[in-house]
Amino acid sequence: MGIHKTNVCQQLNEITMEAQNSIKIVPVFSGGGTRLAAHIGILQALKELKISFSCLVGVSGGSIIASLYCSGMSIEDIKALALETDFRKFRGYSLIRLLKDGGLSSGDKFEKWMDKQLSGKTFADLPHDLNILATDVNGGGPVVFNRRNTPELKVSKAVRFSMSIPLVFSFQKFEEYILTDGAILSEDALFNDWAGDGTPTICFRLKSKPVKKQQQKHSIFPLKRYVLMLVRTFMTAVSREYVQANHWHSTIIVDTGNISPVDFTISNEQKEELYKAGYLTALSIIPKKLVQPVAN
């Protein structure tokens, strides 16, 4: 009886592996801000699970990783780039710009850096079907950039749109839209039939815990500190939004601990922690999400 049970288990495992190897999905890398290393870990897990995909969706920090991968960069090179990049160089502290353009930084340095990594590629140049989402604050909801809608647009520009963290980076105008962070949109927009053939979507969302920081010494001009506190609180709240019941089966939550999505001083040790969190979560949860219930 024990031998028979062992054989049955082995057969089920073989069937599961065969089914898994043939599965194709559309990964959605949603949000993240500076916690983007978690999405690199997810990519590594997808590779090891032998799950194929030709269509990707990137939102906010997730759009950085999705675009780098779609440009042909290896997972190893993407991780090395994340580790060597000091995110502090993308910050800005212009209160005049904040009042004039809605953000402390113009985001120009980030866009130029992104364009360099992507070798100036447009959506039409990419071997993968990349979709990047931003949000129109003028009431238009989510705006999608891809090879169908914007084939000649530089991918770096779309990533800049999607990464427009409110108050940190200035609003961006594109055609009739006024664009900000893609994470600020209705959840339903993430679960479109992106591949156009019913390929299932799995959305990877990063969740952080709010952490009370020690009060800093009062300054003569505290506005900058208050703005950064507001941004940190707001973006952490966005990352903790509840998942609608009808999307739960297609959503995987990665717990990123107390690392803020707008921590530009994030250390390499923290980046490694995020990578590991994304990797281990995806590796353990994806097979469970893809197992179909057996009919009675």
N, C-alpha and C positions, 0 to 999 in steps of 0.2 A: 504493500500500500504506500509506504514511504517512498519507494523507488518510482512508482507510478506518478506520485504527486510531484516529485522532483523533475521528471521528464515533462510533465504538463507545464510546470513553471518555466522550464527552459524554452519550450516551444512558444509560450506566451511572450517571453522576453525577445525571442527571435522575431516573432510577428510584429511586436511593438517597434523593434529597431528597424525592420524593413519599412514599416509604415512611416516611421519618423524620417528615415532617409529620403523618402519620396515626397515629403511634405514641403510645400512652398507657402510662404507667408509674405505679408507686407509689414515690415517693422515700422513703427511710429516712435521716433525718439522725441518725447515731449518735454519741453522745458529743461530746467537744470541750471541755467546761468553758468556760473563758474564751476559748478559741480559736474561739468561735462565728461570728466574721466569715467564716471559710472557708465556712460553710454559706450565707451570703448570696451569696458569689460563685458557688456552685453553683446557687442559684436564678436568678441572672442568666444563667448559661450555659443552663439549661433553657429560659428565656424566649427566648433568641436562637436556640436550636435548634428552637424551636416544638414542644416536647414537652409534651403536655398531661397534667394530673393533677388529680383531684378528691379523691383520698385521699392523706393524708400520715401519716408516722410520725415521731415525735420522741423522742429519748432524751437525757437529761442536757442538755448545752448545746444540742444539736440541737432539743430540745423548745421552747426559747425562740424560736428562729427559725421553726420550724414553726407554733407557736401565733400568733405575730405575723402571719405571712403568712395563716393561715386566718382571722384576725379581720378581714381586708380591708385591712391596711396594705400599701402598695406597697413594692417592693424598695428603691427609692430612699429612702423614709422609714425603712425598717428599718436600712439602712446608716447613715443620718444619726444615728439613735438610738444605734446601736452605737458610733459615733465620739464622740458627745457624752457618753456615759455613763461615769462613773468607777467602775469595778468595786470600787474599794477601800471604797466606802461600804457594801458588803454583807458585809464581813469582820467577824469578832468574835474576841476573844481571852480568853474567860472559861474558865479552867481548871476552875472549879467547874461550869460548864455542861457542859464536856467529860466530867467524871466523872459528872455527874447525867443528862445527856441524850445523851451520845455525840458531841457536836460543840462546837467552840469558839464557834460562832455559832448563834443560834436560827433564822436564816433569815427572820425576820418582816419585816425591812426589804425583803429581796428580793421576798418574796411580795406585799407591799403595792405595791411599785413595778411588779411584773408585772401586778397586777390593774388598776392605773391605766392602763397601756398597752393593756390588753385591754378597757377600759371595763366591767369587771365581768362579761364574757360567760361563760356556761356552755357546755358542749358542745352543748346543744340550740340555742344561738343562732348557731352557726357555719355559714357557707355551705358549708364543706368538711368532709369526713369526716376529722377529726383523731384520731389514736391516739397516746397518750403512755404510755410504759413506765416503770415503777419496779420495784424489786426487793424482795421480801419476805425479810428476813434471818431470819425465823422458819421458813424451810424451804419457803415457798410458791412460790419461783421468781419469774418475771416476772409483774407485775400490769398489766393493760391498762385504761386509762381512755379512754372514748370516748362517743359519743352513745347507743350501745346499752347499755353497762354502767352509765354514770354520767351520764345526760343533764342532771341538775340540778346537777352539781358544777361549781364555778367552775374554769375552765381554769387560772387562776393557781395554784390549790391543787394540781392535778395536776402542773404544771411544778415547783412547789416539791418535791413528792414525788420527781420524777425527777432533780432537781438536788441531792439530798441527798448531796453528796460526803462520804464517810466521814471522820470526825474534824473536818472543816471545818464542816459543817452538822449539826445534831442529827437523830437519827432521828425519823421522823414516824409516828404511829399513825393507821390508817384501818381501821375495822371490826376484823377479826381480824388485820390485817396490821401488821407493823413495817417501814416502808419506808425504803430508801436508794437511792443512785444507780442509775438504770436501766441504766447501762453495764455493771454487774456482773451479767450474766445469761448464760444459755446462748445461743450464737450462733444456734441454730436458731429461737429465738423471733422473730428479726428478719425471717424469711423466710416468714411466714404468708401465706395468700391474703387479704391485707387488704381488697381490694375485693370479694371474694366471687365474682369472675367470671373468675379466672385471669389478671388483669392482672399483667404481670411486675413484680417488685420489683427495684429497684436500691438497694443499701445504700451510703451514702457514709460511710466511716470515716476519722478523722483520726489520723495517726501522727506522734509526736514522737520525737526522739532524746534519750537521757539526757545531761545535761550536768553535769559536776562543777563545783560553785560554790566560790568562795573561802571558806575557813573564816572565820566571824565570830569576834569576840572572845568569850571565855567570859563567861558571865553567872552571877549567883548562882543564878538559876532557869532552867536551860537547857531545861526540859521543853517549853515552847512551841516553841522552835526545832527540837527533835528531832521533835516531832509534825508540824510543817510539812514537814520534810525527808522524813519517812516518807510523808506524804500525796503529796508531789510524786513520790517514787519509785514509789509504788503506782499512782497514776493514769497515769504515763507507761508503766508496765508493762502496764496494762490496755489502753492505746491501741495497744500493740505486739503484742497477741495474734495468733497465726497464724489465717489464714482457712482454714476447712475446704475441701477440694478441691471438694466438691459445691456450695459457695456462691461459688466464685471468679468464675464467669462473671457473677454478679449483684452483685459487690462492686467498688467503686472506692475505692482508697486515696489519700488526699490527704496528701502529705508536708508537715507543718507545721514542719519544721526543728527547732530547739532551743527552741521556745516551749512552755513548760509549760502543761498544761491547768488548772493552779491558780495561774497568774500573774495576780494581781489588780492588779498595777501595770503591766500591759501598755500600751504607748504607742500613739498613733494611727498611727505609722509601722508598728508591728508588726501592728496591725489591718488596715492597707492591704495589707501583705504576705500576711496570711492570706486576705483577700478575693481577692487576685490568684491565690494558690495554688489556692483552691477553684474559681475561675472558669476558669483555664487548664487545670487537670486535667480538670474536667468537660467543657469544650469539646472537648478532644482525645480523651478516652477514651470518652465516652458513645456517639458514632457507631460506634466499633469494637465496643462491647458489644452494640449493637442490630442490627448486621449479622448476618443469618442465613446459615449456610453454604448454598451453592448445590448442589442435588442433582445427582449425576452422571447 
